[in-house]
Structure formats: structure tokens, C-alpha cells
Amino acid sequence: MKAQISSTLRQPRFFGWVFFGTLAVLLPVFAFMTMDNIKRQRSNGFQLMAQKGATIIRSFEAGTRTGMLEIHWGHARLQHLASEIAQQPDIDYILLADVSGTIIVHSDENRIGERYQPDIDLNTVAAAKVFETRVLEQPDGEQVFVVFKPFAPMGRPDMQMMGMQRGRRRMPHIPQWFTDDMKLSKKGGGDAYLIFVGLKMDALQAAQRADIRKSILMAIVMLMVGLAGIMLLFLGQAYRSARTSLSHVRAFSDKVMKQMPMGLIALDPEKRVTAFNEAAESLFHLASYQAVGRQAADILPQAVVIPIDGLDENCPVISREVSCPVNSKQDQPVQLSAATLFDEHKTFLGYVILLKDLSEIKNLRERIARNQRMATVGRLAAGVAHEIRNPLSSIKGFATYFKERYNTEAEDQSISTIMIQEVERLNRVVGELLDFSKPLSLSREQTPVGDFLADSLKRIETVAAEQQVALVQEDTDQGLTMDVDPDKISQVLLNLYLNAMDAIDGSGRLTVAARMNGDALSISVTDSGRGIEAEKLPKIFDPYFTTKSTGTGLGLAIAHNIVEAHGGRIHVESTVGEGTRVTFSLPTDTSV
């Protein structure tokens, strides 16, 4: 998806291919349209010139026909008519010539008698009897648009001879040269006169050049508009595609950030927070809107901020374990991973920080190590206990024998009694070792929590009264029950009660409470005793570790095993001089 996001807008080659591809398609189209338009305009210009030439020829023929009605009509008058008509600015010349090319009448009198030699078959023209056009080049290099046809002042050429003969009878003053020489036949036989009108092409060529420039300019404009339109179409499509891809990636990245189990924090080059996911919020108990935009040093522990200062080009990534307060607790181990961010142009964008709370992992490691130690101790205890119990039984038997035999001696009686008591104490220790080493077998049953706690406190009422320790049971929901082995949990509570009373010097207070904590039942025992030093807390569940002057140090170890056998957890919180709280949690769903 990442590649899909940027493949269009970040590749200049794509737009280059689009541009040249569009140009390759549009350029021939507009070139053809422009050439066709120029040809059409040229054809229209020639057609207008042809119509103009035909009009001039008809006017000359009409003038000739009218002049023939006059008495003094002759060659001079015809020459004069040609000269007058040729005075128009766009007429280069007008002439009459026979089929041999000899000029009879010319707007330039100096040309009369010369041979008119255009690249035209005059006999074919005389036989065609229609208007024809040519573009001829003058000796001076200028081009002239020539319109020509057989000269027919009396109407259609095939009717001209007949008309001239009748006109001759009605108008005897018509010059003889005109009628004798203009021999026209229906099929082109005999001599005939041809009329040529040469039109200047300056205006037409100027107009054509202007039209060509205009057409080319319009073609360029249309080509640019077409290119721009298609490019905009591709750009729009690319933009929509990129925008859609970006929205998908943004949604994907937002979802990844939101559901990432590790805390993710992004910083800009000035170390201002730009991203703060939910895991980071949970770690530092700080909402995202409170963190974004602020300096990292103002909201993050120094243990997180200081390592970032060491990031540079030579050290772009760091990963280390640091200790900082998370989840509103004291310093906890946190896995810190940080890296610098650069774009494809090596522009520095900022930093990204990943934080993982290692407290659970640390606890698991400690539990695994402790379980390994416990297993080792258990195996050792099982072996030692069996070896010790037999000699202890013999020693106790001999001590009992001597006590009964020397019952008259008080000192002997005292020594024997002490021996028996010590043997029994050793036997209890061995029994505890055996209980600690063997797997626990639980007999679960639904037990009312409130009544169960009340019964457990009754067992120590006498001892508590002697020590002036107040026993307090906090209110418990009457309907609250737990699925446990009552005997084993009673043993746990009894160990906790006795430890609490040993920690209380003189009068004090012992409180037991039970409450639901999510899906688990939490039972806590709190005393107002002397407390436990922080450095000793991690060891209190180890076998034979004790803070008392008397005791085996197995009570809490056994309690720990019983709670874990129920699928629960136990932990201790203590402050020196204020007291200790031991809490164990038992799952309510024992089917898991």
C-alpha cells in the first residue's frame, strides 16, 4: 500500500510519458485540422478570385456588346474599355488574344501584338467554352491569378456568329475586323478570341498568410488547451488516486498506532510531540491532546528524553532498557527504542520513540526464576525430609524413654522435655518442607467470602486480644462467593495473619477486606506494623527467607504456592514505619 500511495505523484517520468503520449496523439490531429483549414481557406480565396474574374469578364463582354450599338465602335473603343476596367487596383491586366496567342487588346497598349504564351493550351480553352483559372508567374516573379474563357460578347459562343451576322445587318457600323476575325463555331472550329483577366494576388496572399498564422496560432492554442485538459485529467485522476491511497494508508497507520501494544511517540525536529498513541497515554497517564504540541522534555521522564539527544547520523537508532515511572507506579523497567526520521531527500523530519513496559516481563522472569529455585529446593527438601524423619523418630523415642526412666530428676526431666519439643519442631519443619515440595491437590467448592473471612479471624482472636491487636473486617458483599479449596486458603490467611501480628509491636490494627477487581476476587490483609524494607520485598516469597527472629521462612512461600495453584497472584506493598499490605487475587472463572 505504501508503494501505491506515492507511485503517481512522486514519479516525474510518469508525467513526462503522459505529456509526450498526449502530444503524439493530439499533434497529428491538430496538424491535420490546421492543414485542412488552410487548404479550405485557400480554396475559398481562389473561388472568390475566380468569381471576381468571371464578373470582370462578363462586365467586359457586356461593355463590348453595348459599345457595338454605337456608330463609332471599333478597336480603339475596345482597347479603351480594357484600359478603363484594368484601372481597378486588384486587376493586373485584361487582354484579348486569338488562339495563336497574339494579343489583340491589352490593358497595356504596349503589349498589343505580342504573343501571350502562358502554359496553357489555347485551343483547348477555346473548345471548352467555360471559365477556367490558373495561377501564373510573371517575369518579375510575382504570381497572378488568371481567369479566362472564349470571348463571347454576344452571348454563348455557339450563338455568337449568328448574332454577329444579324447585328451586322441591323448595325452596319460594327467594325469589319470584329466580325470577320471572330470566327466561332459550335465545335470550336476556326479561329476564336480568348479573354484573359489577370488578378493581383497580393491581397489574397496577405489574407492567406494571415489565415495561416491565425490557423497555426489557433492550432497551438487548441493543442495547449488539449494538452492542459488531458494533463489536468490525468492529474485529477492521479490526485484522486493518491488521495484515496493516502486516506487508506492514513486509516491503516492510525489503526496500527491506535492498536499498537507499545507506546509510540513522534517528535518533530524541535522535539515537540506530534503523535501520542493510546499505549503511550496508558503508560504516562496523559491524554493525547495534552501531549501533542508540547516539548518532550516537559511531559516525558528524563530517562526517555536524554537518550534521544544522542541520536545523530552516526547513531540513527538506539535500543536500551531504562527505568522510569509508568502506570502511576514507581520506576519500572521500560524498553526504549528510538530512531531519527528522514525523507527520500535526506531531509530531517524528527524522531520516533517506541516504549514497552517490561514490568510484566520482569515479573514473569522473576516468577520463572523463583519457580526454578522452588523446584530445586522442593526436590532437595523431599530428599532431606525423608532422610531426617527416621532419625528424628528414634531421637524422640529415646528422649521419651529417658524422660520416663529418670522421672525423679527434675533436671533430667527438663532436658528430656526440651529434646522432645525440639524434635517435634524439626518434625514440623520437615512436614512443611514436604508440603512445600509436593504438588498441591485442590478440593474446590463454592465458599461465601464474608463468612469465610469472619471464620478465619476467629482463629486468631485469642492471640490478637493478648497482643491488643484490633481485628477489622471490611464490609463484604453478602452474595460474593469464591470457588476455592477452603482449607488451603485458610492456611494462606492464617500465615498472613500471624506474620502481620508478628510485625505489630504492641497494640495495632489488622484489617482484612475482599472486593471484586474486574474478573478477579482480591483479598487483602493490612497491618499497622513496622513494615518491610524495599530491598527485601522481592525475596519475601523465597523459601527460608524471613524478617522475624523466629520462624522457618516457609509460610509465605507455601502461601504463594497455594495462591498460584488456584490460578491467582500475590504481591506485597509495604512502607517502613507505616505497615504492610499483602493482596492475593483469585480468578472467578476457574474453567480457564
C-alpha positions as CSV (number, residue, x, y, z in Angstrom):
1,M,0.0,0.0,0.0
2,K,2.9,2.3,0.7
3,A,4.1,2.0,-2.9
4,Q,0.5,2.6,-4.1
5,I,0.4,5.8,-2.2
6,S,3.2,7.6,-3.9
7,S,3.7,5.9,-7.2
8,T,1.9,8.6,-9.2
9,L,2.6,12.0,-7.8
10,R,6.3,11.2,-6.9
11,Q,7.4,10.0,-10.3
12,P,8.2,12.8,-12.8
13,R,8.7,10.2,-15.5
14,F,5.0,9.4,-15.3
15,F,4.0,12.9,-16.3
16,G,6.7,13.0,-18.9
17,W,5.3,9.9,-20.6
18,V,1.8,11.3,-20.3
19,F,2.8,14.6,-21.8
20,F,4.7,13.1,-24.8
21,G,2.0,10.5,-25.3
22,T,-0.7,13.2,-25.3
23,L,1.4,15.3,-27.7
24,A,1.9,12.3,-30.0
25,V,-1.9,11.9,-30.2
26,L,-3.0,15.5,-30.4
27,L,-0.3,16.9,-32.6
28,P,-1.2,14.9,-35.8
29,V,-4.9,15.6,-35.2
30,F,-4.4,19.4,-34.8
31,A,-1.9,19.4,-37.7
32,F,-4.3,17.7,-40.0
33,M,-7.1,20.1,-38.9
34,T,-4.9,23.1,-39.4
35,M,-3.7,22.0,-42.9
36,D,-7.3,21.2,-43.8
37,N,-8.4,24.6,-42.6
38,I,-5.6,26.3,-44.5
39,K,-6.5,24.4,-47.7
40,R,-10.2,25.2,-47.3
41,Q,-9.4,28.9,-46.8
42,R,-7.1,28.9,-49.8
43,S,-9.7,27.2,-51.9
44,N,-12.3,29.7,-50.8
45,G,-9.9,32.5,-51.7
46,F,-9.3,31.1,-55.2
47,Q,-13.1,30.6,-55.6
48,L,-13.7,34.3,-54.7
49,M,-10.9,35.3,-57.1
50,A,-12.5,33.2,-59.9
51,Q,-15.9,34.7,-59.3
52,K,-14.4,38.1,-59.4
53,G,-12.5,37.4,-62.6
54,A,-15.7,35.9,-64.1
55,T,-17.6,39.1,-63.1
56,I,-15.0,41.3,-64.8
57,I,-15.1,39.2,-68.0
58,R,-18.9,39.4,-68.1
59,S,-18.7,43.1,-67.5
60,F,-16.1,43.5,-70.3
61,E,-18.4,41.4,-72.6
62,A,-21.4,43.5,-71.6
63,G,-19.5,46.7,-72.3
64,T,-18.4,45.3,-75.6
65,R,-21.9,44.4,-76.5
66,T,-23.2,47.8,-75.5
67,G,-20.4,49.6,-77.4
68,M,-21.2,47.7,-80.6
69,L,-24.5,49.6,-80.8
70,E,-22.6,52.8,-81.2
71,I,-21.7,54.1,-84.6
72,H,-18.1,54.8,-83.9
73,W,-17.4,51.5,-82.2
74,G,-14.1,49.9,-83.1
75,H,-10.8,48.5,-81.8
76,A,-9.8,51.8,-80.2
77,R,-13.0,51.8,-78.1
78,L,-12.5,48.2,-77.1
79,Q,-8.9,49.0,-76.1
80,H,-10.1,51.9,-74.1
81,L,-12.7,49.7,-72.3
82,A,-10.0,47.3,-71.4
83,S,-7.8,50.1,-70.1
84,E,-10.6,51.5,-68.0
85,I,-11.5,48.2,-66.4
86,A,-7.9,47.5,-65.7
87,Q,-7.7,50.7,-63.6
88,Q,-9.2,48.8,-60.7
89,P,-6.4,48.2,-58.0
90,D,-6.7,44.4,-57.9
91,I,-6.6,43.9,-61.7
92,D,-3.1,43.4,-63.1
93,Y,-4.2,43.2,-66.7
94,I,-7.0,42.3,-69.1
95,L,-6.4,41.1,-72.7
96,L,-7.9,39.6,-75.8
97,A,-5.9,37.1,-77.8
98,D,-6.5,34.7,-80.6
99,V,-5.9,31.0,-80.3
100,S,-2.3,31.5,-81.6
101,G,-1.6,33.7,-78.6
102,T,-1.4,37.1,-80.5
103,I,-2.6,39.8,-78.2
104,I,-5.4,41.8,-79.9
105,V,-6.4,44.0,-77.0
106,H,-4.4,44.6,-73.8
107,S,-4.9,47.0,-70.9
108,D,-1.3,47.9,-71.6
109,E,-1.3,49.1,-75.2
110,N,2.5,48.4,-75.5
111,R,1.7,44.7,-75.3
112,I,-0.6,44.7,-78.3
113,G,0.8,42.4,-81.0
114,E,2.9,40.4,-78.6
115,R,2.4,36.7,-78.2
116,Y,0.7,35.7,-75.0
117,Q,2.4,32.5,-74.0
118,P,1.0,31.1,-70.8
119,D,1.5,27.5,-70.0
120,I,-2.0,26.8,-71.4
121,D,-3.3,25.1,-74.5
122,L,-5.3,27.9,-76.0
123,N,-7.1,25.6,-78.5
124,T,-8.4,23.5,-75.6
125,V,-9.6,26.7,-73.8
126,A,-11.4,27.8,-77.0
127,A,-13.1,24.4,-77.3
128,A,-14.0,24.2,-73.6
129,K,-16.1,27.4,-73.7
130,V,-16.1,27.7,-69.9
131,F,-14.4,29.7,-67.3
132,E,-11.0,28.4,-66.3
133,T,-8.4,29.6,-63.8
134,R,-4.7,29.4,-63.4
135,V,-2.0,30.8,-61.1
136,L,0.7,32.1,-63.4
137,E,4.1,33.6,-62.5
138,Q,5.0,36.9,-64.1
139,P,8.5,37.5,-65.4
140,D,9.2,39.7,-62.4
141,G,8.4,36.7,-60.2
142,E,5.0,37.9,-59.0
143,Q,2.1,35.5,-59.1
144,V,-1.1,36.4,-60.9
145,F,-4.5,34.7,-60.7
146,V,-5.7,34.4,-64.3
147,V,-9.4,33.8,-65.2
148,F,-10.0,33.1,-68.9
149,K,-12.6,31.9,-71.3
150,P,-13.6,32.3,-75.0
151,F,-14.6,35.8,-75.6
152,A,-18.4,35.9,-76.3
153,P,-19.8,39.5,-76.2
154,M,-23.0,38.4,-78.0
155,G,-23.8,35.5,-75.6
156,R,-22.9,31.9,-75.9
157,P,-20.0,31.2,-78.2
158,D,-22.1,28.9,-80.4
159,M,-24.6,31.6,-80.9
160,Q,-22.2,34.4,-81.4
161,M,-21.6,34.1,-85.2
162,M,-25.3,34.1,-85.9
163,G,-25.8,37.1,-83.6
164,M,-23.0,39.0,-85.2
165,Q,-24.4,38.4,-88.6
166,R,-27.8,39.7,-87.5
167,G,-26.2,42.5,-85.7
168,R,-24.3,43.4,-88.8
169,R,-27.5,43.7,-90.8
170,R,-29.1,45.8,-88.1
171,M,-26.0,47.7,-87.1
172,P,-23.9,48.2,-90.3
173,H,-21.4,50.3,-88.4
174,I,-19.9,47.3,-86.5
175,P,-16.2,47.1,-87.5
176,Q,-15.5,44.5,-90.1
177,W,-12.4,43.2,-88.2
178,F,-14.6,42.2,-85.4
179,T,-16.9,40.1,-87.4
180,D,-14.5,38.8,-89.9
181,D,-11.8,37.7,-87.5
182,M,-14.1,36.4,-84.7
183,K,-15.0,33.2,-86.4
184,L,-16.7,31.0,-83.8
185,S,-18.1,27.6,-84.5
186,K,-20.2,25.4,-82.3
187,K,-17.4,22.8,-82.1
188,G,-14.5,25.1,-81.8
189,G,-13.6,25.1,-85.4
190,G,-12.0,28.1,-86.8
191,D,-10.3,31.0,-85.1
192,A,-11.7,32.5,-81.8
193,Y,-10.8,35.2,-79.4
194,L,-9.9,34.4,-75.8
195,I,-10.2,36.9,-72.9
196,F,-7.8,36.8,-70.0
197,V,-8.1,38.7,-66.8
198,G,-5.1,38.7,-64.5
199,L,-5.9,39.5,-60.9
200,K,-3.2,40.6,-58.4
201,M,-2.7,38.1,-55.6
202,D,-1.1,40.4,-53.0
203,A,-4.3,40.9,-51.0
204,L,-5.2,37.2,-51.3
205,Q,-1.7,36.1,-50.3
206,A,-1.7,38.5,-47.4
207,A,-5.0,37.2,-46.3
208,Q,-3.9,33.7,-46.7
209,R,-0.7,34.4,-44.7
210,A,-2.9,36.0,-42.0
211,D,-5.2,33.0,-42.1
212,I,-2.3,30.6,-41.9
213,R,-0.9,32.5,-38.9
214,K,-4.3,32.6,-37.3
215,S,-4.9,28.9,-38.0
216,I,-1.5,27.9,-36.7
217,L,-2.0,30.1,-33.6
218,M,-5.4,28.6,-33.0
219,A,-4.0,25.1,-33.5
220,I,-1.2,25.8,-31.0
221,V,-3.8,27.3,-28.6
222,M,-6.1,24.3,-29.0
223,L,-3.2,21.9,-28.7
224,M,-2.1,23.6,-25.5
225,V,-5.7,23.6,-24.2
226,G,-6.0,19.9,-25.2
227,L,-2.7,19.1,-23.6
228,A,-3.6,21.0,-20.5
229,G,-7.0,19.4,-20.4
230,I,-5.7,15.8,-20.7
231,M,-2.8,16.6,-18.2
232,L,-5.4,18.0,-15.8
233,L,-7.5,14.9,-16.3
234,F,-4.5,12.7,-15.5
235,L,-3.5,15.0,-12.7
236,G,-7.0,14.9,-11.3
237,Q,-7.1,11.1,-11.6
238,A,-3.7,10.8,-10.1
239,Y,-4.7,13.2,-7.3
240,R,-7.9,11.3,-6.6
241,S,-5.9,8.0,-6.6
242,A,-3.2,9.4,-4.4
243,R,-5.8,11.0,-2.1
244,T,-7.7,7.7,-1.9
245,S,-4.5,5.8,-1.3
246,L,-3.4,8.3,1.3
247,S,-6.7,8.1,3.1
248,H,-6.3,4.3,3.2
249,V,-2.8,4.5,4.4
250,R,-3.7,7.1,6.9
251,A,-6.6,5.0,8.2
252,F,-4.2,2.0,8.3
253,S,-1.5,3.8,10.1
254,D,-4.0,5.4,12.5
255,K,-5.4,1.9,13.3
256,V,-1.9,0.5,13.7
257,M,-0.9,3.3,16.0
258,K,-4.1,3.0,18.0
259,Q,-3.9,-0.7,18.4
260,M,-0.2,-1.0,18.8
261,P,0.6,-2.5,22.3
262,M,3.8,-0.4,22.5
263,G,3.8,3.3,23.3
264,L,4.6,5.3,20.2
265,I,5.6,8.9,20.4
266,A,6.7,11.0,17.4
267,L,8.6,14.2,17.7
268,D,9.4,17.0,15.2
269,P,12.9,18.3,14.7
270,E,12.4,20.7,17.6
271,K,11.4,17.8,19.8
272,R,7.7,18.8,20.0
273,V,5.3,15.9,20.3
274,T,3.4,15.3,17.1
275,A,1.9,11.8,17.8
276,F,0.9,10.1,21.0
277,N,-0.9,6.8,20.8
278,E,-3.2,5.1,23.3
279,A,-0.5,2.8,24.7
280,A,1.6,5.9,25.4
281,E,-1.4,7.5,27.1
282,S,-1.8,4.5,29.3
283,L,2.0,4.4,30.2
284,F,2.2,8.0,31.2
285,H,-1.4,8.6,32.2
286,L,-1.5,11.6,29.8
287,A,-4.1,12.3,27.2
288,S,-3.0,12.7,23.6
289,Y,-4.5,16.2,23.3
290,Q,-2.5,17.2,26.3
291,A,0.8,15.9,24.9
292,V,0.7,16.9,21.2
293,G,2.4,20.2,20.5
294,R,4.3,20.3,23.8
295,Q,8.0,19.8,24.3
296,A,9.0,16.3,25.1
297,A,11.2,17.4,28.0
298,D,8.1,18.9,29.6
299,I,5.9,15.8,29.7
300,L,8.3,12.8,29.4
301,P,10.7,11.4,32.0
302,Q,14.3,12.3,31.6
303,A,15.2,8.7,31.2
304,V,13.2,8.8,27.9
305,V,14.3,12.3,26.7
306,I,18.0,12.1,27.5
307,P,18.8,9.1,25.2
308,I,17.2,11.0,22.2
309,D,19.9,13.6,22.4
310,G,22.5,11.0,21.4
311,L,20.8,10.3,18.1
312,D,22.6,11.6,15.0
313,E,23.8,10.5,11.6
314,N,26.4,8.2,13.2
315,C,23.9,6.8,15.6
316,P,20.4,6.9,13.9
317,V,18.9,4.1,16.1
318,I,19.1,3.3,19.8
319,S,17.6,0.5,21.8
320,R,18.1,0.1,25.5
321,E,16.4,-0.7,28.8
322,V,15.7,2.3,31.0
323,S,13.9,2.8,34.3
324,C,11.1,5.3,34.6
325,P,7.8,5.7,36.3
326,V,4.9,4.2,34.3
327,N,1.3,3.4,35.0
328,S,1.4,5.6,38.1
329,K,3.9,3.3,39.8
330,Q,7.5,3.7,40.9
331,D,10.3,3.3,38.5
332,Q,9.6,0.3,36.2
333,P,11.8,-1.3,33.5
334,V,10.9,0.1,30.0
335,Q,12.4,-1.0,26.7
336,L,13.2,2.2,24.8
337,S,13.7,2.2,21.1
338,A,14.3,5.5,19.2
339,A,15.3,6.5,15.7
340,T,15.7,9.5,13.5
341,L,13.3,10.0,10.6
342,F,14.4,11.3,7.1
343,D,12.6,11.5,3.8
344,E,13.9,10.4,0.5
345,H,15.7,13.7,0.1
346,K,17.6,13.2,3.4
347,T,15.6,16.0,5.0
348,F,15.4,15.5,8.8
349,L,11.8,15.0,9.9
350,G,12.1,14.3,13.6
351,Y,12.2,11.3,15.9
352,V,10.1,8.3,16.6
353,I,10.1,6.6,20.0
354,L,8.8,3.2,21.0
355,L,8.2,2.3,24.6
356,K,7.4,-1.1,26.0
357,D,6.6,-1.7,29.7
358,L,8.8,-4.6,30.8
359,S,7.4,-4.8,34.3
360,E,5.2,-7.8,33.4
361,I,8.1,-9.5,31.6
362,K,10.3,-8.8,34.5
363,N,7.7,-10.3,36.9
364,L,7.4,-13.3,34.7
365,R,11.2,-13.7,34.6
366,E,11.3,-13.4,38.4
367,R,8.5,-15.9,38.7
368,I,10.2,-18.3,36.4
369,A,13.5,-18.0,38.3
370,R,11.7,-18.3,41.6
371,N,9.8,-21.4,40.4
372,Q,13.0,-22.9,39.3
373,R,14.6,-22.2,42.6
374,M,11.5,-23.5,44.4
375,A,11.6,-26.7,42.3
376,T,15.2,-27.2,43.2
377,V,14.5,-26.5,46.9
378,G,11.5,-28.8,46.7
379,R,13.4,-31.7,45.3
380,L,16.2,-31.1,47.9
381,A,13.6,-30.8,50.7
382,A,11.8,-34.0,49.7
383,G,15.1,-36.0,49.8
384,V,16.3,-34.4,53.0
385,A,13.0,-34.8,54.8
386,H,12.7,-38.5,54.3
387,E,16.3,-38.9,55.5
388,I,15.7,-36.7,58.6
389,R,12.4,-38.1,59.7
390,N,13.6,-41.5,60.6
391,P,16.5,-40.3,62.9
392,L,14.1,-37.8,64.4
393,S,11.7,-40.6,65.3
394,S,14.5,-42.5,67.0
395,I,15.7,-39.4,68.9
396,K,12.2,-38.6,70.0
397,G,11.7,-42.2,71.2
398,F,15.0,-42.2,73.2
399,A,14.1,-38.8,74.7
400,T,10.7,-40.1,75.8
401,Y,12.4,-43.2,77.3
402,F,14.9,-41.2,79.3
403,K,12.1,-38.8,80.5
404,E,10.1,-41.7,81.9
405,R,13.1,-43.5,83.3
406,Y,14.6,-40.5,85.1
407,N,11.3,-39.1,86.2
408,T,12.7,-38.4,89.7
409,E,15.4,-36.0,88.5
410,A,14.0,-32.6,87.7
411,E,16.9,-31.5,85.5
412,D,16.8,-34.7,83.5
413,Q,13.0,-34.2,83.1
414,S,13.7,-30.7,81.7
415,I,16.4,-31.8,79.3
416,S,14.2,-34.7,78.0
417,T,11.2,-32.3,77.6
418,I,13.4,-29.8,75.6
419,M,14.7,-32.6,73.4
420,I,11.2,-33.8,72.7
421,Q,10.0,-30.2,71.8
422,E,12.9,-29.6,69.5
423,V,12.4,-32.9,67.8
424,E,8.7,-32.0,67.3
425,R,9.7,-28.6,65.9
426,L,12.1,-30.3,63.5
427,N,9.4,-32.7,62.5
428,R,7.1,-29.8,61.8
429,V,9.7,-28.1,59.6
430,V,10.2,-31.4,57.8
431,G,6.4,-31.6,57.3
432,E,6.3,-28.1,55.9
433,L,9.2,-29.0,53.6
434,L,7.2,-32.0,52.3
435,D,4.1,-29.9,51.9
436,F,6.1,-27.3,50.0
437,S,7.8,-29.8,47.7
438,K,4.8,-31.9,46.7
439,P,2.2,-30.8,44.1
440,L,-0.9,-29.3,45.6
441,S,-4.2,-31.1,45.2
442,L,-7.2,-28.8,45.5
443,S,-10.7,-29.6,46.6
444,R,-12.7,-26.6,45.3
445,E,-16.1,-25.6,46.5
446,Q,-18.2,-22.5,46.4
447,T,-17.5,-20.6,49.6
448,P,-19.2,-17.4,50.8
449,V,-16.4,-14.8,51.1
450,G,-17.8,-12.8,54.0
451,D,-18.4,-15.8,56.3
452,F,-15.1,-17.4,55.3
453,L,-13.1,-14.3,56.3
454,A,-15.0,-14.0,59.6
455,D,-14.3,-17.6,60.5
456,S,-10.6,-17.1,59.7
457,L,-10.4,-14.1,62.0
458,K,-11.9,-16.1,64.9
459,R,-8.9,-18.4,64.9
460,I,-6.6,-15.6,66.0
461,E,-9.0,-13.7,68.3
462,T,-7.3,-15.0,71.4
463,V,-3.7,-14.2,70.3
464,A,-4.9,-10.8,69.0
465,A,-6.5,-10.0,72.3
466,E,-3.3,-10.9,74.1
467,Q,-1.3,-8.5,71.9
468,Q,-4.0,-5.8,71.9
469,V,-4.4,-6.0,68.1
470,A,-7.7,-4.9,66.8
471,L,-9.2,-7.2,64.1
472,V,-11.3,-5.4,61.4
473,Q,-13.2,-7.0,58.6
474,E,-14.4,-4.5,56.0
475,D,-17.9,-4.9,54.6
476,T,-18.2,-7.5,52.0
477,D,-21.0,-8.2,49.6
478,Q,-23.1,-10.9,51.1
479,G,-23.7,-12.6,47.8
480,L,-20.0,-12.7,47.0
481,T,-18.6,-16.3,46.7
482,M,-15.4,-17.9,45.6
483,D,-14.6,-21.3,44.1
484,V,-11.6,-22.4,46.2
485,D,-10.2,-25.0,48.4
486,P,-11.2,-23.6,51.8
487,D,-8.6,-25.4,53.8
488,K,-5.8,-24.2,51.6
489,I,-7.0,-20.6,51.5
490,S,-7.4,-20.7,55.3
491,Q,-3.8,-21.7,55.6
492,V,-2.8,-18.7,53.4
493,L,-4.8,-16.3,55.6
494,L,-3.5,-17.8,58.8
495,N,0.1,-17.4,57.6
496,L,-0.7,-13.8,56.6
497,Y,-2.4,-13.1,60.0
498,L,0.4,-14.5,62.0
499,N,3.1,-12.6,60.0
500,A,1.0,-9.4,60.4
501,M,0.7,-9.8,64.2
502,D,4.4,-10.5,64.5
503,A,5.1,-7.2,62.7
504,I,2.9,-5.2,65.1
505,D,4.8,-4.1,68.2
506,G,2.3,-3.7,71.0
507,S,-1.1,-2.6,70.1
508,G,-2.2,-2.2,66.5
509,R,-4.7,-2.9,63.8
510,L,-5.1,-5.8,61.4
511,T,-7.7,-5.3,58.6
512,V,-8.9,-7.9,56.1
513,A,-11.0,-6.9,53.0
514,A,-12.4,-8.5,49.9
515,R,-13.6,-6.9,46.7
516,M,-14.1,-7.7,43.1
517,N,-11.4,-6.3,40.8
518,G,-12.5,-6.9,37.3
519,D,-12.7,-10.6,36.7
520,A,-10.8,-11.4,39.9
521,L,-11.5,-11.5,43.6
522,S,-8.9,-9.6,45.6
523,I,-8.4,-10.3,49.3
524,S,-6.0,-8.1,51.2
525,V,-4.5,-8.3,54.7
526,T,-3.2,-5.0,56.0
527,D,-1.3,-4.4,59.3
528,S,-0.1,-1.3,61.1
529,G,3.3,-2.9,61.9
530,R,6.9,-1.8,61.3
531,G,6.9,-2.5,57.6
532,I,9.5,-4.2,55.3
533,E,12.5,-2.6,53.7
534,A,12.1,-2.2,49.9
535,E,15.2,-4.2,49.1
536,K,13.7,-7.2,51.0
537,L,10.4,-7.2,49.2
538,P,11.5,-9.2,46.1
539,K,12.7,-12.0,48.4
540,I,9.9,-12.5,50.9
541,F,8.3,-15.4,48.9
542,D,11.6,-17.3,48.8
543,P,11.9,-20.4,51.0
544,Y,13.6,-19.8,54.3
545,F,13.7,-16.1,53.9
546,T,12.2,-14.3,57.0
547,T,12.3,-10.9,58.6
548,K,11.5,-12.4,62.1
549,S,13.8,-13.7,64.7
550,T,11.8,-16.9,64.9
551,G,10.1,-18.9,62.2
552,T,11.1,-21.2,59.3
553,G,10.6,-18.7,56.5
554,L,8.3,-21.2,54.6
555,G,4.9,-19.6,55.5
556,L,4.8,-17.0,52.7
557,A,6.5,-19.5,50.2
558,I,3.7,-22.0,50.9
559,A,1.0,-19.3,50.7
560,H,2.5,-18.2,47.3
561,N,2.3,-21.8,46.1
562,I,-1.3,-22.2,47.2
563,V,-2.4,-18.9,45.5
564,E,-0.7,-19.9,42.3
565,A,-2.3,-23.3,42.4
566,H,-5.6,-21.5,42.4
567,G,-4.5,-19.6,39.3
568,G,-4.1,-16.4,41.3
569,R,-1.3,-13.9,42.1
570,I,0.0,-12.5,45.3
571,H,2.0,-9.3,45.9
572,V,3.2,-7.2,48.8
573,E,3.2,-3.4,49.3
574,S,5.0,-2.1,52.4
575,T,6.3,1.2,53.8
576,V,8.7,1.1,56.7
577,G,7.1,2.5,59.8
578,E,3.6,2.5,58.4
579,G,2.7,-1.1,57.7
580,T,2.3,-3.8,55.1
581,R,-0.5,-4.9,52.8
582,V,-0.5,-8.4,51.2
583,T,-3.0,-8.9,48.5
584,F,-3.8,-12.0,46.6
585,S,-6.2,-12.2,43.6
586,L,-8.2,-15.3,42.7
587,P,-9.8,-15.7,39.3
588,T,-13.6,-16.0,39.3
589,D,-13.6,-18.1,36.1
590,T,-11.9,-21.3,37.1
591,S,-12.7,-23.0,33.8
592,V,-9.8,-21.2,32.0
